[in-house]
Amino acid sequence: MRPYTNIKTSKNTIIREFNENIDPTELLWHRDLNSRTITILEGNGWYFQMDNELPFELKKGNTIFIDKLSWHRVIKGNTTLTIKIEE
C-alpha cells in the first residue's frame, strides 16, 4: 500500500495527497524512475530531504526538481500535504 493518494492525473501531471494521519514510518527513502518537478499546493510542517542533504521545510508555492534515480523522502507534517508532480 502506498502512503499517498493520487487525486487527479493527466498525461504528465499528478496531484498527490499525503494524509495528515499517515504513520511517519511509511514515508520511506525512495527513488523515482523519471525526473520530476514538484510544486507544493498545500501543507504545513512537512519537510523534504535529498540524500546527503539536510531536510528543508515545504512551503506552499515551493518548486523542487528531483533528478531521476535520486534518493529522497518527505518527512511528516501537521496537516495534509498536497503536491503537483510533473514528469
PyMOL Python script that loads the backbone (N, CA, C, O; Angstrom):
from pymol import cmd

cmd.read_pdbstr("""\
ATOM      1  N   MET A   1       0.837  -1.177   0.000  1.00  0.00           N
ATOM      2  CA  MET A   1       0.000   0.000   0.000  1.00  0.00           C
ATOM      3  C   MET A   1       0.887   1.249   0.000  1.00  0.00           C
ATOM      4  O   MET A   1       1.898   1.296   0.701  1.00  0.00           O
ATOM      5  N   ARG A   2       0.513   2.236  -0.773  1.00  0.00           N
ATOM      6  CA  ARG A   2       1.298   3.460  -0.887  1.00  0.00           C
ATOM      7  C   ARG A   2       0.865   4.468   0.170  1.00  0.00           C
ATOM      8  O   ARG A   2      -0.294   4.481   0.585  1.00  0.00           O
ATOM      9  N   PRO A   3       1.798   5.314   0.606  1.00  0.00           N
ATOM     10  CA  PRO A   3       1.485   6.277   1.672  1.00  0.00           C
ATOM     11  C   PRO A   3       0.802   7.551   1.168  1.00  0.00           C
ATOM     12  O   PRO A   3       0.779   8.561   1.871  1.00  0.00           O
ATOM     13  N   TYR A   4       0.260   7.508  -0.017  1.00  0.00           N
ATOM     14  CA  TYR A   4      -0.375   8.685  -0.614  1.00  0.00           C
ATOM     15  C   TYR A   4      -1.553   8.259  -1.465  1.00  0.00           C
ATOM     16  O   TYR A   4      -1.760   7.075  -1.729  1.00  0.00           O
ATOM     17  N   THR A   5      -2.329   9.263  -1.893  1.00  0.00           N
ATOM     18  CA  THR A   5      -3.449   9.049  -2.811  1.00  0.00           C
ATOM     19  C   THR A   5      -3.260   9.996  -3.983  1.00  0.00           C
ATOM     20  O   THR A   5      -3.021  11.189  -3.794  1.00  0.00           O
ATOM     21  N   ASN A   6      -3.366   9.465  -5.190  1.00  0.00           N
ATOM     22  CA  ASN A   6      -3.368  10.322  -6.371  1.00  0.00           C
ATOM     23  C   ASN A   6      -4.805  10.786  -6.570  1.00  0.00           C
ATOM     24  O   ASN A   6      -5.698   9.973  -6.808  1.00  0.00           O
ATOM     25  N   ILE A   7      -5.025  12.095  -6.471  1.00  0.00           N
ATOM     26  CA  ILE A   7      -6.396  12.587  -6.551  1.00  0.00           C
ATOM     27  C   ILE A   7      -6.752  13.122  -7.931  1.00  0.00           C
ATOM     28  O   ILE A   7      -7.929  13.326  -8.230  1.00  0.00           O
ATOM     29  N   LYS A   8      -5.750  13.352  -8.773  1.00  0.00           N
ATOM     30  CA  LYS A   8      -6.019  13.752 -10.146  1.00  0.00           C
ATOM     31  C   LYS A   8      -4.787  13.448 -10.974  1.00  0.00           C
ATOM     32  O   LYS A   8      -3.664  13.742 -10.563  1.00  0.00           O
ATOM     33  N   THR A   9      -4.999  12.859 -12.139  1.00  0.00           N
ATOM     34  CA  THR A   9      -3.869  12.563 -13.004  1.00  0.00           C
ATOM     35  C   THR A   9      -4.193  12.933 -14.446  1.00  0.00           C
ATOM     36  O   THR A   9      -5.342  12.867 -14.884  1.00  0.00           O
ATOM     37  N   SER A  10      -3.166  13.317 -15.156  1.00  0.00           N
ATOM     38  CA  SER A  10      -3.265  13.520 -16.600  1.00  0.00           C
ATOM     39  C   SER A  10      -1.978  12.960 -17.198  1.00  0.00           C
ATOM     40  O   SER A  10      -1.220  12.288 -16.499  1.00  0.00           O
ATOM     41  N   LYS A  11      -1.725  13.217 -18.448  1.00  0.00           N
ATOM     42  CA  LYS A  11      -0.600  12.588 -19.132  1.00  0.00           C
ATOM     43  C   LYS A  11       0.728  12.752 -18.390  1.00  0.00           C
ATOM     44  O   LYS A  11       1.414  11.758 -18.152  1.00  0.00           O
ATOM     45  N   ASN A  12       1.104  13.961 -18.023  1.00  0.00           N
ATOM     46  CA  ASN A  12       2.396  14.194 -17.376  1.00  0.00           C
ATOM     47  C   ASN A  12       2.279  14.842 -16.007  1.00  0.00           C
ATOM     48  O   ASN A  12       3.287  15.255 -15.435  1.00  0.00           O
ATOM     49  N   THR A  13       1.070  14.939 -15.473  1.00  0.00           N
ATOM     50  CA  THR A  13       0.867  15.625 -14.196  1.00  0.00           C
ATOM     51  C   THR A  13       0.029  14.772 -13.249  1.00  0.00           C
ATOM     52  O   THR A  13      -0.954  14.148 -13.649  1.00  0.00           O
ATOM     53  N   ILE A  14       0.441  14.763 -11.989  1.00  0.00           N
ATOM     54  CA  ILE A  14      -0.292  14.055 -10.937  1.00  0.00           C
ATOM     55  C   ILE A  14      -0.496  15.025  -9.779  1.00  0.00           C
ATOM     56  O   ILE A  14       0.439  15.726  -9.392  1.00  0.00           O
ATOM     57  N   ILE A  15      -1.701  15.076  -9.224  1.00  0.00           N
ATOM     58  CA  ILE A  15      -1.950  15.771  -7.963  1.00  0.00           C
ATOM     59  C   ILE A  15      -1.996  14.679  -6.903  1.00  0.00           C
ATOM     60  O   ILE A  15      -2.825  13.771  -6.967  1.00  0.00           O
ATOM     61  N   ARG A  16      -1.100  14.774  -5.932  1.00  0.00           N
ATOM     62  CA  ARG A  16      -0.930  13.715  -4.930  1.00  0.00           C
ATOM     63  C   ARG A  16      -1.147  14.286  -3.542  1.00  0.00           C
ATOM     64  O   ARG A  16      -0.789  15.429  -3.257  1.00  0.00           O
ATOM     65  N   GLU A  17      -1.744  13.461  -2.676  1.00  0.00           N
ATOM     66  CA  GLU A  17      -2.057  13.887  -1.317  1.00  0.00           C
ATOM     67  C   GLU A  17      -1.499  12.885  -0.311  1.00  0.00           C
ATOM     68  O   GLU A  17      -1.679  11.675  -0.449  1.00  0.00           O
ATOM     69  N   PHE A  18      -0.813  13.420   0.710  1.00  0.00           N
ATOM     70  CA  PHE A  18      -0.334  12.646   1.848  1.00  0.00           C
ATOM     71  C   PHE A  18      -1.179  13.069   3.041  1.00  0.00           C
ATOM     72  O   PHE A  18      -1.133  14.230   3.449  1.00  0.00           O
ATOM     73  N   ASN A  19      -1.945  12.148   3.604  1.00  0.00           N
ATOM     74  CA  ASN A  19      -2.863  12.462   4.686  1.00  0.00           C
ATOM     75  C   ASN A  19      -2.122  12.824   5.967  1.00  0.00           C
ATOM     76  O   ASN A  19      -1.060  12.273   6.257  1.00  0.00           O
ATOM     77  N   GLU A  20      -2.686  13.746   6.722  1.00  0.00           N
ATOM     78  CA  GLU A  20      -2.070  14.191   7.979  1.00  0.00           C
ATOM     79  C   GLU A  20      -1.987  13.077   9.018  1.00  0.00           C
ATOM     80  O   GLU A  20      -1.195  13.176   9.955  1.00  0.00           O
ATOM     81  N   ASN A  21      -2.784  12.022   8.876  1.00  0.00           N
ATOM     82  CA  ASN A  21      -2.795  10.930   9.853  1.00  0.00           C
ATOM     83  C   ASN A  21      -1.888   9.766   9.470  1.00  0.00           C
ATOM     84  O   ASN A  21      -1.924   8.719  10.117  1.00  0.00           O
ATOM     85  N   ILE A  22      -1.083   9.932   8.436  1.00  0.00           N
ATOM     86  CA  ILE A  22      -0.194   8.860   7.989  1.00  0.00           C
ATOM     87  C   ILE A  22       0.819   8.506   9.088  1.00  0.00           C
ATOM     88  O   ILE A  22       1.256   9.372   9.846  1.00  0.00           O
ATOM     89  N   ASP A  23       1.174   7.241   9.159  1.00  0.00           N
ATOM     90  CA  ASP A  23       2.226   6.793  10.062  1.00  0.00           C
ATOM     91  C   ASP A  23       3.564   7.223   9.449  1.00  0.00           C
ATOM     92  O   ASP A  23       3.860   6.833   8.320  1.00  0.00           O
ATOM     93  N   PRO A  24       4.380   8.013  10.155  1.00  0.00           N
ATOM     94  CA  PRO A  24       5.641   8.507   9.589  1.00  0.00           C
ATOM     95  C   PRO A  24       6.579   7.404   9.096  1.00  0.00           C
ATOM     96  O   PRO A  24       7.419   7.644   8.229  1.00  0.00           O
ATOM     97  N   THR A  25       6.436   6.192   9.648  1.00  0.00           N
ATOM     98  CA  THR A  25       7.317   5.094   9.213  1.00  0.00           C
ATOM     99  C   THR A  25       6.998   4.639   7.785  1.00  0.00           C
ATOM    100  O   THR A  25       7.783   3.903   7.187  1.00  0.00           O
ATOM    101  N   GLU A  26       5.862   5.065   7.232  1.00  0.00           N
ATOM    102  CA  GLU A  26       5.508   4.719   5.848  1.00  0.00           C
ATOM    103  C   GLU A  26       6.210   5.607   4.829  1.00  0.00           C
ATOM    104  O   GLU A  26       6.234   5.288   3.640  1.00  0.00           O
ATOM    105  N   LEU A  27       6.780   6.714   5.286  1.00  0.00           N
ATOM    106  CA  LEU A  27       7.432   7.669   4.382  1.00  0.00           C
ATOM    107  C   LEU A  27       8.905   7.289   4.242  1.00  0.00           C
ATOM    108  O   LEU A  27       9.767   7.805   4.954  1.00  0.00           O
ATOM    109  N   LEU A  28       9.170   6.387   3.322  1.00  0.00           N
ATOM    110  CA  LEU A  28      10.488   5.785   3.165  1.00  0.00           C
ATOM    111  C   LEU A  28      11.351   6.539   2.158  1.00  0.00           C
ATOM    112  O   LEU A  28      10.844   7.224   1.270  1.00  0.00           O
ATOM    113  N   TRP A  29      12.665   6.399   2.317  1.00  0.00           N
ATOM    114  CA  TRP A  29      13.588   6.848   1.279  1.00  0.00           C
ATOM    115  C   TRP A  29      13.262   6.079   0.013  1.00  0.00           C
ATOM    116  O   TRP A  29      13.006   4.876   0.058  1.00  0.00           O
ATOM    117  N   HIS A  30      13.271   6.774  -1.120  1.00  0.00           N
ATOM    118  CA  HIS A  30      12.966   6.098  -2.379  1.00  0.00           C
ATOM    119  C   HIS A  30      13.583   6.858  -3.547  1.00  0.00           C
ATOM    120  O   HIS A  30      14.082   7.973  -3.395  1.00  0.00           O
ATOM    121  N   ARG A  31      13.535   6.219  -4.728  1.00  0.00           N
ATOM    122  CA  ARG A  31      13.997   6.825  -5.979  1.00  0.00           C
ATOM    123  C   ARG A  31      12.882   6.682  -6.995  1.00  0.00           C
ATOM    124  O   ARG A  31      12.122   5.714  -6.963  1.00  0.00           O
ATOM    125  N   ASP A  32      12.787   7.649  -7.900  1.00  0.00           N
ATOM    126  CA  ASP A  32      11.802   7.605  -8.967  1.00  0.00           C
ATOM    127  C   ASP A  32      12.508   7.315 -10.291  1.00  0.00           C
ATOM    128  O   ASP A  32      13.667   7.685 -10.476  1.00  0.00           O
ATOM    129  N   LEU A  33      11.813   6.659 -11.199  1.00  0.00           N
ATOM    130  CA  LEU A  33      12.409   6.283 -12.484  1.00  0.00           C
ATOM    131  C   LEU A  33      12.547   7.470 -13.436  1.00  0.00           C
ATOM    132  O   LEU A  33      13.348   7.423 -14.369  1.00  0.00           O
ATOM    133  N   ASN A  34      11.771   8.534 -13.208  1.00  0.00           N
ATOM    134  CA  ASN A  34      11.810   9.712 -14.077  1.00  0.00           C
ATOM    135  C   ASN A  34      12.149  10.949 -13.260  1.00  0.00           C
ATOM    136  O   ASN A  34      11.872  11.003 -12.062  1.00  0.00           O
ATOM    137  N   SER A  35      12.749  11.947 -13.908  1.00  0.00           N
ATOM    138  CA  SER A  35      12.944  13.246 -13.269  1.00  0.00           C
ATOM    139  C   SER A  35      11.584  13.884 -13.071  1.00  0.00           C
ATOM    140  O   SER A  35      10.665  13.672 -13.862  1.00  0.00           O
ATOM    141  N   ARG A  36      11.461  14.670 -12.004  1.00  0.00           N
ATOM    142  CA  ARG A  36      10.177  15.271 -11.663  1.00  0.00           C
ATOM    143  C   ARG A  36      10.361  16.690 -11.144  1.00  0.00           C
ATOM    144  O   ARG A  36      11.378  17.018 -10.532  1.00  0.00           O
ATOM    145  N   THR A  37       9.368  17.514 -11.398  1.00  0.00           N
ATOM    146  CA  THR A  37       9.271  18.817 -10.763  1.00  0.00           C
ATOM    147  C   THR A  37       8.061  18.763  -9.851  1.00  0.00           C
ATOM    148  O   THR A  37       6.957  18.439 -10.289  1.00  0.00           O
ATOM    149  N   ILE A  38       8.269  19.080  -8.590  1.00  0.00           N
ATOM    150  CA  ILE A  38       7.228  19.021  -7.576  1.00  0.00           C
ATOM    151  C   ILE A  38       6.863  20.450  -7.173  1.00  0.00           C
ATOM    152  O   ILE A  38       7.747  21.265  -6.908  1.00  0.00           O
ATOM    153  N   THR A  39       5.577  20.754  -7.128  1.00  0.00           N
ATOM    154  CA  THR A  39       5.107  22.042  -6.630  1.00  0.00           C
ATOM    155  C   THR A  39       4.229  21.788  -5.418  1.00  0.00           C
ATOM    156  O   THR A  39       3.329  20.949  -5.463  1.00  0.00           O
ATOM    157  N   ILE A  40       4.490  22.512  -4.332  1.00  0.00           N
ATOM    158  CA  ILE A  40       3.713  22.343  -3.105  1.00  0.00           C
ATOM    159  C   ILE A  40       2.436  23.172  -3.225  1.00  0.00           C
ATOM    160  O   ILE A  40       2.491  24.388  -3.406  1.00  0.00           O
ATOM    161  N   LEU A  41       1.277  22.496  -3.121  1.00  0.00           N
ATOM    162  CA  LEU A  41      -0.017  23.170  -3.217  1.00  0.00           C
ATOM    163  C   LEU A  41      -0.592  23.503  -1.849  1.00  0.00           C
ATOM    164  O   LEU A  41      -1.165  24.576  -1.663  1.00  0.00           O
ATOM    165  N   GLU A  42      -0.445  22.589  -0.885  1.00  0.00           N
ATOM    166  CA  GLU A  42      -0.962  22.784   0.484  1.00  0.00           C
ATOM    167  C   GLU A  42      -0.138  21.932   1.430  1.00  0.00           C
ATOM    168  O   GLU A  42       0.430  20.916   1.030  1.00  0.00           O
ATOM    169  N   GLY A  43      -0.074  22.351   2.695  1.00  0.00           N
ATOM    170  CA  GLY A  43       0.572  21.557   3.725  1.00  0.00           C
ATOM    171  C   GLY A  43       1.389  22.416   4.668  1.00  0.00           C
ATOM    172  O   GLY A  43       2.001  23.402   4.256  1.00  0.00           O
ATOM    173  N   ASN A  44       1.393  22.037   5.934  1.00  0.00           N
ATOM    174  CA  ASN A  44       2.170  22.748   6.957  1.00  0.00           C
ATOM    175  C   ASN A  44       3.028  21.771   7.736  1.00  0.00           C
ATOM    176  O   ASN A  44       2.569  20.693   8.115  1.00  0.00           O
ATOM    177  N   GLY A  45       4.275  22.152   7.974  1.00  0.00           N
ATOM    178  CA  GLY A  45       5.161  21.363   8.816  1.00  0.00           C
ATOM    179  C   GLY A  45       5.831  20.189   8.131  1.00  0.00           C
ATOM    180  O   GLY A  45       6.560  19.440   8.782  1.00  0.00           O
ATOM    181  N   TRP A  46       5.607  20.002   6.836  1.00  0.00           N
ATOM    182  CA  TRP A  46       6.232  18.914   6.091  1.00  0.00           C
ATOM    183  C   TRP A  46       7.633  19.330   5.667  1.00  0.00           C
ATOM    184  O   TRP A  46       7.898  20.507   5.426  1.00  0.00           O
ATOM    185  N   TYR A  47       8.534  18.338   5.578  1.00  0.00           N
ATOM    186  CA  TYR A  47       9.907  18.580   5.149  1.00  0.00           C
ATOM    187  C   TYR A  47      10.255  17.646   4.002  1.00  0.00           C
ATOM    188  O   TYR A  47       9.630  16.602   3.816  1.00  0.00           O
ATOM    189  N   PHE A  48      11.263  18.041   3.239  1.00  0.00           N
ATOM    190  CA  PHE A  48      11.771  17.255   2.121  1.00  0.00           C
ATOM    191  C   PHE A  48      13.265  17.085   2.325  1.00  0.00           C
ATOM    192  O   PHE A  48      13.942  18.012   2.771  1.00  0.00           O
ATOM    193  N   GLN A  49      13.787  15.900   1.999  1.00  0.00           N
ATOM    194  CA  GLN A  49      15.211  15.645   2.168  1.00  0.00           C
ATOM    195  C   GLN A  49      15.753  14.836   1.003  1.00  0.00           C
ATOM    196  O   GLN A  49      15.203  13.797   0.637  1.00  0.00           O
ATOM    197  N   MET A  50      16.838  15.330   0.430  1.00  0.00           N
ATOM    198  CA  MET A  50      17.598  14.596  -0.583  1.00  0.00           C
ATOM    199  C   MET A  50      18.737  13.870   0.132  1.00  0.00           C
ATOM    200  O   MET A  50      19.145  14.278   1.219  1.00  0.00           O
ATOM    201  N   ASP A  51      19.244  12.812  -0.463  1.00  0.00           N
ATOM    202  CA  ASP A  51      20.352  12.046   0.104  1.00  0.00           C
ATOM    203  C   ASP A  51      21.547  12.958   0.364  1.00  0.00           C
ATOM    204  O   ASP A  51      21.910  13.773  -0.484  1.00  0.00           O
ATOM    205  N   ASN A  52      22.149  12.819   1.524  1.00  0.00           N
ATOM    206  CA  ASN A  52      23.324  13.583   1.941  1.00  0.00           C
ATOM    207  C   ASN A  52      23.074  15.082   2.060  1.00  0.00           C
ATOM    208  O   ASN A  52      24.015  15.870   1.963  1.00  0.00           O
ATOM    209  N   GLU A  53      21.826  15.489   2.268  1.00  0.00           N
ATOM    210  CA  GLU A  53      21.488  16.895   2.464  1.00  0.00           C
ATOM    211  C   GLU A  53      20.592  17.020   3.693  1.00  0.00           C
ATOM    212  O   GLU A  53      19.940  16.059   4.100  1.00  0.00           O
ATOM    213  N   LEU A  54      20.568  18.209   4.274  1.00  0.00           N
ATOM    214  CA  LEU A  54      19.684  18.460   5.401  1.00  0.00           C
ATOM    215  C   LEU A  54      18.254  18.649   4.896  1.00  0.00           C
ATOM    216  O   LEU A  54      18.054  19.169   3.798  1.00  0.00           O
ATOM    217  N   PRO A  55      17.259  18.235   5.682  1.00  0.00           N
ATOM    218  CA  PRO A  55      15.869  18.458   5.272  1.00  0.00           C
ATOM    219  C   PRO A  55      15.525  19.947   5.309  1.00  0.00           C
ATOM    220  O   PRO A  55      16.098  20.717   6.080  1.00  0.00           O
ATOM    221  N   PHE A  56      14.568  20.331   4.450  1.00  0.00           N
ATOM    222  CA  PHE A  56      14.076  21.711   4.473  1.00  0.00           C
ATOM    223  C   PHE A  56      12.556  21.689   4.426  1.00  0.00           C
ATOM    224  O   PHE A  56      11.946  20.761   3.894  1.00  0.00           O
ATOM    225  N   GLU A  57      11.960  22.730   4.993  1.00  0.00           N
ATOM    226  CA  GLU A  57      10.503  22.785   5.098  1.00  0.00           C
ATOM    227  C   GLU A  57       9.861  23.055   3.743  1.00  0.00           C
ATOM    228  O   GLU A  57      10.332  23.884   2.964  1.00  0.00           O
ATOM    229  N   LEU A  58       8.781  22.337   3.485  1.00  0.00           N
ATOM    230  CA  LEU A  58       7.996  22.542   2.269  1.00  0.00           C
ATOM    231  C   LEU A  58       6.971  23.634   2.527  1.00  0.00           C
ATOM    232  O   LEU A  58       6.202  23.559   3.485  1.00  0.00           O
ATOM    233  N   LYS A  59       6.965  24.633   1.682  1.00  0.00           N
ATOM    234  CA  LYS A  59       6.028  25.744   1.832  1.00  0.00           C
ATOM    235  C   LYS A  59       5.219  25.893   0.559  1.00  0.00           C
ATOM    236  O   LYS A  59       5.721  25.655  -0.540  1.00  0.00           O
ATOM    237  N   LYS A  60       3.970  26.286   0.709  1.00  0.00           N
ATOM    238  CA  LYS A  60       3.070  26.471  -0.417  1.00  0.00           C
ATOM    239  C   LYS A  60       3.743  27.320  -1.486  1.00  0.00           C
ATOM    240  O   LYS A  60       4.259  28.401  -1.203  1.00  0.00           O
ATOM    241  N   GLY A  61       3.731  26.816  -2.719  1.00  0.00           N
ATOM    242  CA  GLY A  61       4.333  27.524  -3.841  1.00  0.00           C
ATOM    243  C   GLY A  61       5.757  27.105  -4.144  1.00  0.00           C
ATOM    244  O   GLY A  61       6.255  27.395  -5.232  1.00  0.00           O
ATOM    245  N   ASN A  62       6.444  26.421  -3.204  1.00  0.00           N
ATOM    246  CA  ASN A  62       7.802  25.931  -3.479  1.00  0.00           C
ATOM    247  C   ASN A  62       7.791  24.975  -4.653  1.00  0.00           C
ATOM    248  O   ASN A  62       6.843  24.211  -4.837  1.00  0.00           O
ATOM    249  N   THR A  63       8.848  25.020  -5.444  1.00  0.00           N
ATOM    250  CA  THR A  63       9.047  24.082  -6.539  1.00  0.00           C
ATOM    251  C   THR A  63      10.381  23.389  -6.325  1.00  0.00           C
ATOM    252  O   THR A  63      11.380  24.033  -6.007  1.00  0.00           O
ATOM    253  N   ILE A  64      10.394  22.080  -6.500  1.00  0.00           N
ATOM    254  CA  ILE A  64      11.593  21.272  -6.288  1.00  0.00           C
ATOM    255  C   ILE A  64      11.808  20.411  -7.521  1.00  0.00           C
ATOM    256  O   ILE A  64      10.867  19.789  -8.014  1.00  0.00           O
ATOM    257  N   PHE A  65      13.030  20.367  -8.021  1.00  0.00           N
ATOM    258  CA  PHE A  65      13.372  19.446  -9.106  1.00  0.00           C
ATOM    259  C   PHE A  65      14.058  18.237  -8.502  1.00  0.00           C
ATOM    260  O   PHE A  65      14.988  18.378  -7.709  1.00  0.00           O
ATOM    261  N   ILE A  66      13.602  17.041  -8.876  1.00  0.00           N
ATOM    262  CA  ILE A  66      14.200  15.789  -8.408  1.00  0.00           C
ATOM    263  C   ILE A  66      14.687  15.028  -9.626  1.00  0.00           C
ATOM    264  O   ILE A  66      13.889  14.620 -10.470  1.00  0.00           O
ATOM    265  N   ASP A  67      15.979  14.839  -9.720  1.00  0.00           N
ATOM    266  CA  ASP A  67      16.556  14.104 -10.839  1.00  0.00           C
ATOM    267  C   ASP A  67      16.227  12.621 -10.707  1.00  0.00           C
ATOM    268  O   ASP A  67      16.164  12.091  -9.598  1.00  0.00           O
ATOM    269  N   LYS A  68      16.018  11.957 -11.833  1.00  0.00           N
ATOM    270  CA  LYS A  68      15.681  10.533 -11.793  1.00  0.00           C
ATOM    271  C   LYS A  68      16.735   9.746 -11.030  1.00  0.00           C
ATOM    272  O   LYS A  68      17.928  10.042 -11.100  1.00  0.00           O
ATOM    273  N   LEU A  69      16.273   8.742 -10.304  1.00  0.00           N
ATOM    274  CA  LEU A  69      17.078   7.820  -9.512  1.00  0.00           C
ATOM    275  C   LEU A  69      17.818   8.472  -8.343  1.00  0.00           C
ATOM    276  O   LEU A  69      18.752   7.881  -7.801  1.00  0.00           O
ATOM    277  N   SER A  70      17.413   9.688  -7.947  1.00  0.00           N
ATOM    278  CA  SER A  70      17.991  10.357  -6.771  1.00  0.00           C
ATOM    279  C   SER A  70      17.221   9.935  -5.519  1.00  0.00           C
ATOM    280  O   SER A  70      15.991   9.972  -5.501  1.00  0.00           O
ATOM    281  N   TRP A  71      17.941   9.538  -4.487  1.00  0.00           N
ATOM    282  CA  TRP A  71      17.307   9.158  -3.226  1.00  0.00           C
ATOM    283  C   TRP A  71      16.718  10.387  -2.549  1.00  0.00           C
ATOM    284  O   TRP A  71      17.373  11.426  -2.463  1.00  0.00           O
ATOM    285  N   HIS A  72      15.476  10.271  -2.067  1.00  0.00           N
ATOM    286  CA  HIS A  72      14.815  11.380  -1.381  1.00  0.00           C
ATOM    287  C   HIS A  72      13.654  10.853  -0.536  1.00  0.00           C
ATOM    288  O   HIS A  72      13.264   9.690  -0.640  1.00  0.00           O
ATOM    289  N   ARG A  73      13.115  11.738   0.299  1.00  0.00           N
ATOM    290  CA  ARG A  73      11.967  11.373   1.129  1.00  0.00           C
ATOM    291  C   ARG A  73      11.244  12.641   1.589  1.00  0.00           C
ATOM    292  O   ARG A  73      11.798  13.740   1.549  1.00  0.00           O
ATOM    293  N   VAL A  74       9.999  12.462   2.027  1.00  0.00           N
ATOM    294  CA  VAL A  74       9.271  13.528   2.706  1.00  0.00           C
ATOM    295  C   VAL A  74       9.167  13.145   4.177  1.00  0.00           C
ATOM    296  O   VAL A  74       9.158  11.966   4.531  1.00  0.00           O
ATOM    297  N   ILE A  75       9.089  14.166   5.023  1.00  0.00           N
ATOM    298  CA  ILE A  75       9.000  13.969   6.467  1.00  0.00           C
ATOM    299  C   ILE A  75       7.675  14.567   6.922  1.00  0.00           C
ATOM    300  O   ILE A  75       7.365  15.717   6.612  1.00  0.00           O
ATOM    301  N   LYS A  76       6.902  13.784   7.655  1.00  0.00           N
ATOM    302  CA  LYS A  76       5.533  14.120   8.031  1.00  0.00           C
ATOM    303  C   LYS A  76       5.400  15.476   8.712  1.00  0.00           C
ATOM    304  O   LYS A  76       6.219  15.879   9.538  1.00  0.00           O
ATOM    305  N   GLY A  77       4.324  16.158   8.323  1.00  0.00           N
ATOM    306  CA  GLY A  77       3.990  17.445   8.910  1.00  0.00           C
ATOM    307  C   GLY A  77       2.724  17.384   9.736  1.00  0.00           C
ATOM    308  O   GLY A  77       2.330  16.324  10.224  1.00  0.00           O
ATOM    309  N   ASN A  78       2.078  18.561   9.888  1.00  0.00           N
ATOM    310  CA  ASN A  78       0.922  18.692  10.774  1.00  0.00           C
ATOM    311  C   ASN A  78      -0.425  18.618  10.069  1.00  0.00           C
ATOM    312  O   ASN A  78      -1.446  18.359  10.706  1.00  0.00           O
ATOM    313  N   THR A  79      -0.433  18.841   8.774  1.00  0.00           N
ATOM    314  CA  THR A  79      -1.674  18.853   8.011  1.00  0.00           C
ATOM    315  C   THR A  79      -1.509  17.935   6.807  1.00  0.00           C
ATOM    316  O   THR A  79      -0.445  17.346   6.616  1.00  0.00           O
ATOM    317  N   THR A  80      -2.538  17.812   6.009  1.00  0.00           N
ATOM    318  CA  THR A  80      -2.439  17.053   4.769  1.00  0.00           C
ATOM    319  C   THR A  80      -1.520  17.803   3.804  1.00  0.00           C
ATOM    320  O   THR A  80      -1.606  19.024   3.678  1.00  0.00           O
ATOM    321  N   LEU A  81      -0.639  17.061   3.123  1.00  0.00           N
ATOM    322  CA  LEU A  81       0.247  17.628   2.128  1.00  0.00           C
ATOM    323  C   LEU A  81      -0.297  17.317   0.740  1.00  0.00           C
ATOM    324  O   LEU A  81      -0.552  16.157   0.415  1.00  0.00           O
ATOM    325  N   THR A  82      -0.474  18.349  -0.076  1.00  0.00           N
ATOM    326  CA  THR A  82      -0.929  18.168  -1.460  1.00  0.00           C
ATOM    327  C   THR A  82       0.142  18.742  -2.368  1.00  0.00           C
ATOM    328  O   THR A  82       0.568  19.884  -2.192  1.00  0.00           O
ATOM    329  N   ILE A  83       0.584  17.936  -3.359  1.00  0.00           N
ATOM    330  CA  ILE A  83       1.623  18.353  -4.277  1.00  0.00           C
ATOM    331  C   ILE A  83       1.204  18.112  -5.726  1.00  0.00           C
ATOM    332  O   ILE A  83       0.346  17.274  -6.006  1.00  0.00           O
ATOM    333  N   LYS A  84       1.811  18.845  -6.624  1.00  0.00           N
ATOM    334  CA  LYS A  84       1.646  18.605  -8.057  1.00  0.00           C
ATOM    335  C   LYS A  84       2.970  18.058  -8.565  1.00  0.00           C
ATOM    336  O   LYS A  84       4.022  18.649  -8.326  1.00  0.00           O
ATOM    337  N   ILE A  85       2.920  16.928  -9.268  1.00  0.00           N
ATOM    338  CA  ILE A  85       4.106  16.275  -9.817  1.00  0.00           C
ATOM    339  C   ILE A  85       4.032  16.387 -11.330  1.00  0.00           C
ATOM    340  O   ILE A  85       3.040  15.995 -11.945  1.00  0.00           O
ATOM    341  N   GLU A  86       5.084  16.923 -11.921  1.00  0.00           N
ATOM    342  CA  GLU A  86       5.173  16.986 -13.389  1.00  0.00           C
ATOM    343  C   GLU A  86       6.404  16.222 -13.836  1.00  0.00           C
ATOM    344  O   GLU A  86       7.517  16.480 -13.376  1.00  0.00           O
ATOM    345  N   GLU A  87       6.186  15.266 -14.749  1.00  0.00           N
ATOM    346  CA  GLU A  87       7.313  14.462 -15.266  1.00  0.00           C
ATOM    347  C   GLU A  87       7.614  14.859 -16.687  1.00  0.00           C
ATOM    348  O   GLU A  87       8.523  14.304 -17.303  1.00  0.00           O
TER     349      GLU A  87
END
""", "prot")
cmd.dss("prot")
cmd.show_as("cartoon", "prot")
cmd.util.cbc("prot")
cmd.orient("prot")
